[in-house]
Amino acid sequence: MAQGACRYDDGGRGAASHAGRVAARTLARVAHPRLVAIVPAFGAGGTLRRTLDALLQDNRGFVDEVIVVVSGDDDRAVGIVAGYGRAMLVRCEDRLSAGAARNLGRRCAPTAARLLFVDADCAPAAGCVARMIAAAARTGAAAVSATVKGAGAGMIGWLRHVLEFKDAERGVGVVSATLLCDPDAFDAAGGFPDMWPGEDLVLCERLGRDGRTILRIDEAVTIHLHPGGWRPFLEHQYRLGRTSAVARAMTRMSGAGFVQQRWLTALLPVGRAVRAAVWLARHEPRGLPLFILALSLYVAGLMSWTVGFSRASRQCS
């Protein structure tokens, strides 16, 4: 397995740093791949096939190879990868964060001219990758994100989308659910931090400080399949809040004052709720009545996020 030259936040220079724990199997390799998609997978047996079909069939001709980094005990995902001719399996016995898994995938693609990071529960729509490539070529952007549209899980899925995947406004970092990156810019920024979620906040901040352009484009769409269940919903909001604070403490990015001055945390629920209402009014006005009807449920998720942010802020100070 090829070893990269750049040290990433997870402390490794290449796959060899995981000696004895990582196994890779090339099912079919492109000699000089133009674009390599990297998919971190943990417990992704239920959604991975949908992701690979979207990359290798719906966007065929633009994705040369897919590297799937499977961590933990997930034989179902391993079996799914084996059925695809242009997929490479990288397996790690230990569970990896999404950030560490993506970095490992990058180190296994040293000749890639473009990197496309795709979550294992996302399916880029037909034409998505081509439009992202065109936008990067047209603007010189170091990172181009697809617009995330939610699917599945009914009301829970809709609330998760409003809380987590509102389309980034100008000046706001993009999400890494489906993210095209220039390899040199990615390496210079140090890759992703070894964390999940929140790893995209840190990467975008570093790219911005390096003077790189980051875009989200409307014409490229990826479909995110939201999981169901109220308990997973609340638990994930807690994780998002916690890593949001950690990312701000790491980088001193916008909003770091909420970590440094913990009393300001009390303002966050109101601010986030207002921002969600404004976003809906601008981009999805038909969702405003639903937002009002589901406000108590939204607030429950918001408070879980705030508790996570507050506790992490205490630990970071």
C-alpha positions in Angstrom: 0.0 0.0 0.0 1.4 3.4 -0.9 2.5 5.7 1.8 1.8 9.4 1.7 4.4 12.1 2.4 2.3 14.4 4.5 1.6 14.0 8.3 -2.1 14.4 9.2 -3.9 15.2 12.4 -4.3 11.5 13.2 -0.6 11.3 13.6 0.1 8.9 10.6 2.2 9.3 7.5 0.7 6.4 5.7 -1.1 3.1 6.0 2.0 1.5 7.4 1.4 3.4 10.6 -1.5 1.0 11.2 0.7 -2.0 10.7 -1.1 -5.2 11.8 -4.5 -3.6 11.9 -5.2 -2.5 8.3 -5.7 -4.8 5.4 -6.2 -3.5 1.8 -7.4 -5.4 -1.2 -7.4 -3.8 -4.7 -10.3 -5.2 -6.7 -9.4 -3.2 -9.8 -7.1 -0.2 -10.0 -6.9 2.6 -12.5 -3.2 3.2 -13.5 -3.3 7.0 -13.1 -6.7 7.8 -11.6 -8.0 11.3 -12.2 -10.6 11.3 -9.4 -10.7 9.0 -6.4 -13.7 8.9 -4.1 -13.1 8.1 -0.4 -15.9 6.7 1.7 -15.4 6.2 5.4 -17.7 3.3 6.6 -18.6 2.3 10.1 -21.8 0.3 10.6 -22.7 1.3 7.0 -23.9 -2.0 5.7 -27.5 -0.7 5.2 -26.5 2.3 3.1 -23.1 1.6 1.5 -24.5 -0.1 -1.7 -26.6 2.9 -2.4 -23.6 5.2 -2.1 -21.4 3.0 -4.4 -24.2 2.7 -7.0 -24.5 6.5 -7.0 -20.7 7.0 -7.5 -20.0 4.2 -10.0 -23.2 4.1 -12.0 -25.0 7.5 -11.7 -21.7 9.4 -12.0 -19.8 7.0 -14.2 -17.2 8.5 -16.3 -16.1 10.9 -13.6 -15.2 8.7 -10.7 -12.2 6.5 -11.6 -11.9 4.6 -8.3 -13.6 4.4 -4.9 -11.7 3.6 -1.7 -13.9 2.4 1.1 -12.3 2.6 4.5 -14.2 0.1 6.7 -13.4 0.3 10.4 -14.6 -2.0 13.2 -16.5 -5.3 12.8 -18.5 -4.8 9.6 -18.4 -7.9 7.5 -21.6 -6.8 5.6 -19.9 -3.6 4.3 -16.8 -5.7 3.3 -19.0 -8.0 1.3 -20.7 -5.1 -0.4 -17.4 -3.6 -1.5 -16.3 -7.0 -3.0 -19.1 -6.7 -5.5 -17.8 -3.6 -7.2 -15.0 -3.7 -9.8 -13.6 -0.2 -9.3 -13.5 -0.3 -5.5 -10.6 -0.7 -3.2 -11.2 -2.0 0.4 -9.2 -0.7 3.2 -10.1 -2.4 6.5 -9.1 -1.4 10.0 -10.0 -3.6 13.0 -10.2 -0.6 15.3 -13.0 1.9 14.9 -11.7 5.1 13.2 -13.3 8.5 13.4 -14.5 9.8 10.0 -11.6 12.3 9.9 -9.0 9.5 10.5 -10.7 7.2 8.0 -10.7 9.9 5.3 -7.0 10.6 5.9 -6.2 6.9 5.6 -8.1 6.8 2.4 -6.1 9.8 1.1 -2.8 8.1 1.9 -3.9 5.1 -0.2 -4.5 7.4 -3.2 -1.2 9.2 -3.6 -1.6 9.7 -7.4 -5.1 11.1 -7.3 -5.6 14.4 -9.1 -8.8 15.1 -7.3 -10.3 13.7 -4.0 -14.0 13.3 -3.5 -15.0 12.6 0.1 -18.5 11.0 0.4 -20.2 9.8 3.5 -21.5 6.2 3.4 -25.1 7.4 3.9 -24.9 9.9 1.0 -25.8 9.3 -2.7 -24.5 12.0 -5.1 -27.3 12.5 -7.7 -26.6 11.9 -11.4 -24.3 14.7 -12.7 -23.3 15.8 -9.3 -19.6 14.9 -9.6 -19.3 16.4 -13.1 -20.8 19.7 -11.9 -18.5 19.8 -8.9 -15.5 19.2 -11.1 -16.6 22.0 -13.5 -17.1 24.4 -10.6 -13.6 23.7 -9.3 -12.1 24.2 -12.7 -14.1 27.4 -13.3 -13.3 29.1 -10.0 -10.1 27.6 -8.9 -11.7 26.5 -5.6 -9.8 24.2 -3.4 -13.0 22.6 -2.1 -16.4 22.3 -3.6 -19.4 20.9 -1.6 -22.6 19.6 -3.1 -25.9 20.8 -1.7 -27.2 18.2 0.8 -30.9 17.2 0.5 -32.4 15.0 3.2 -34.4 11.8 2.8 -35.9 9.2 5.1 -36.9 9.0 8.8 -40.0 11.3 8.4 -40.2 14.1 11.0 -37.0 13.0 12.6 -35.1 13.2 9.3 -36.6 16.6 8.6 -35.6 18.0 12.0 -32.1 16.5 11.6 -31.7 18.2 8.3 -32.7 21.6 9.6 -30.4 21.2 12.6 -27.4 19.7 10.8 -27.5 20.2 7.0 -28.9 23.7 6.3 -27.2 24.8 3.1 -24.2 26.9 4.0 -24.6 30.6 3.6 -21.8 32.8 2.2 -18.9 32.8 4.7 -20.0 29.6 6.5 -17.9 26.5 6.2 -19.3 23.7 4.0 -20.1 20.1 5.2 -18.0 17.1 4.1 -20.9 14.9 3.2 -19.9 15.1 -0.4 -16.8 17.3 -0.8 -14.5 17.6 -3.7 -10.9 18.6 -2.7 -7.7 19.6 -4.4 -5.1 17.1 -3.0 -2.3 19.6 -2.6 -4.6 22.0 -0.7 -5.9 19.2 1.4 -2.4 18.0 2.3 -1.2 21.5 3.1 -4.1 22.0 5.5 -3.1 18.8 7.4 -6.1 16.8 6.3 -9.0 16.2 8.6 -8.6 16.2 12.4 -9.1 12.8 14.1 -12.7 13.5 15.1 -16.3 13.0 14.2 -18.4 15.0 13.8 -17.0 18.5 13.4 -14.0 17.5 11.3 -15.3 19.5 8.4 -15.4 22.7 10.5 -11.7 22.4 11.2 -10.7 21.5 7.6 -12.7 24.5 6.2 -11.2 26.8 8.7 -7.7 25.7 7.8 -8.3 26.0 4.1 -9.7 29.5 4.6 -6.6 30.5 6.6 -4.5 29.2 3.7 -6.3 31.6 1.4 -8.2 28.9 -0.4 -11.6 29.3 -1.9 -14.4 27.0 -0.6 -17.7 26.7 -2.4 -21.1 25.1 -2.1 -22.9 24.9 -5.4 -26.7 24.5 -5.9 -26.4 22.6 -9.1 -24.7 19.6 -7.5 -27.0 17.6 -5.2 -26.3 14.8 -2.9 -29.0 12.9 -1.0 -28.4 12.2 2.7 -30.3 9.3 4.1 -31.2 10.2 7.7 -31.4 7.5 10.3 -34.6 7.2 12.4 -35.2 7.0 16.1 -35.5 9.8 18.8 -32.7 8.5 21.0 -30.1 8.4 18.1 -31.4 11.9 17.1 -30.8 13.4 20.5 -27.5 11.5 21.0 -26.1 12.8 17.7 -27.2 16.4 18.5 -25.2 16.1 21.7 -22.1 14.9 19.7 -22.5 17.7 17.3 -22.6 20.3 20.1 -19.6 18.7 21.8 -17.4 18.6 18.7 -18.6 22.1 17.6 -17.0 23.4 20.8 -13.9 21.3 20.4 -13.4 22.5 16.8 -13.6 26.1 17.9 -11.2 25.6 20.7 -8.7 23.9 18.3 -8.8 26.6 15.7 -10.0 29.8 17.4 -12.5 30.0 14.5 -15.6 32.2 14.4 -17.6 31.4 17.5 -14.7 30.6 19.7 -15.8 33.3 22.1 -18.7 31.0 23.1 -16.1 28.4 24.3 -13.9 31.0 26.1 -16.8 32.8 27.7 -19.1 30.0 28.8 -21.9 32.2 30.0 -22.5 33.1 26.4 -23.6 29.5 25.7 -27.1 30.4 27.0 -27.5 32.6 24.0 -26.9 29.8 21.5 -30.3 28.1 21.5 -32.1 31.3 20.6 -29.5 32.3 18.0 -29.6 28.9 16.3 -33.4 28.8 16.3 -33.6 32.3 14.7 -31.0 31.3 12.1 -33.0 28.1 11.3 -36.2 30.1 10.9 -34.5 32.7 8.6 -32.9 29.9 6.5 -36.3 28.3 6.1 -37.9 31.6 5.1 -35.3 32.2 2.5 -34.8 28.7 1.0 -37.8 26.5 2.1 -40.7 28.7 3.0 -43.2 25.9 2.8 -41.3 24.3 5.7 -42.0 27.2 8.1 -45.5 25.9 9.2 -44.0 22.5 9.9 -41.1 24.1 11.8 -43.7 25.9 14.0 -45.7 22.7 14.6 -42.5 20.7 15.5 -40.9 23.5 17.5 -40.9 21.6 20.8 -39.2 18.6 19.1 -36.7 21.0 17.5 -36.0 22.6 20.9 -35.3 19.2 22.4 -32.6 18.5 19.8 -31.3 22.1 20.2 -31.0 21.7 23.9 -29.2 18.4 23.5 -26.7 20.1 21.2 -26.3 23.0 23.7 -25.6 20.6 26.6 -22.9 18.9 24.5 -21.4 22.3 23.6 -21.4 23.5 27.2 -19.8 20.4 28.6 -17.0 20.4 26.0 -16.4 24.1 26.6 -15.7 23.4 30.3 -13.3 20.7 29.3 -11.5 22.9 26.8 -11.1 25.9 29.0 
